[in-house]
Amino acid sequence: MNISVELTLTPLQDNFEPAIINFIKKLRASGLTVLENPLSTQVFGEYDTVLKVLQEEMKTALEAIDKGLLYIKIVKSDRSDYEPHF
């Protein structure tokens, strides 16, 4: 089963950018399809593979910040080829 995951890491601290950049770089290095925009990062792939990577990288990202939020949305389908029709 393929999934699409949208992630938003929001450190509640000064100097928040390094934690976000490191999180995105780790996701990029995972071999999964990763797309970014200014508000979130999307990860696409097979359910077990994506969740295995996210389990490790989300924990690492949260341990690297003092306080923060990590929003996650999961869609049951690979939406990596989505293009708006308007």
N, C-alpha and C positions, 0 to 999 in steps of 0.2 A: 504494500500500500504506500503510495506516495503522499507526502504532505508538504505544505508550505507553512513556514513559521515566520511571524513578524515579531521582532524583539526591539525593545527600547530600554536601554540602560540609562538610569538617571541618578548619578551620584549626588547626594545632598551635602555637598562640601565645596569649598574653594578648590581651585586646581583640579577640576573634574575631567578635563579633556584627556589626560594620559590614560585614565582607566577605560574610557570609551574607545580610544584609539587602539589600545592593547587588545581589548575584547574583539573588536572588528578584525584586527590583524590575525588573531588566533582562529577566528571563524574562516577567514580567507584561506589560511594555511591548511584547513581541514580537508580540502579536496571536494567539499560540497559546493553546490551552486549558491553564491552569495551575491545579493544586490543591495546597494545602499542608497539612501536618500537622506536629506537633512534631518528627518524626524525618526527614522527607524532603519533597521537592517532586516532583510528578508533572507531566509535560508530555505533551500528546497532539496528534497531528496526522499529516499526510502525511509519510512517511519523509524525502524530500529536504528539505522545508521545515524539519522539526524538526532534522535534523542540521546544516543550514546555520546555524540560529540557535545551536544548542549548540556548534558548532565555535568560533564567535566568542566567545560568552559564557563558555564553560568556560575558554578561554585567558585572557580578561580576568580572570576570578575567580582563577585560579591565579597570574597575574602580580601580583595585589594582595595576596598573602599571602607570608610568608617560607617557611613549610613547611606542608604540609597534604595531605589526602587528598580525592579526589573519587570517590565510588562511583557507578556508573551501571549500571542494569539496563534492558534493552530487551525489550519484549514485542511480538510481531507481532500486534497488534490494537488498536483504540481501546477502552480500558477505562474511559473517562471517565464512563460512565453506570453503573458497577458499584455495586450495592447489596447488602449482605449479606442472606442469606435465613434468618437465625436470630435 
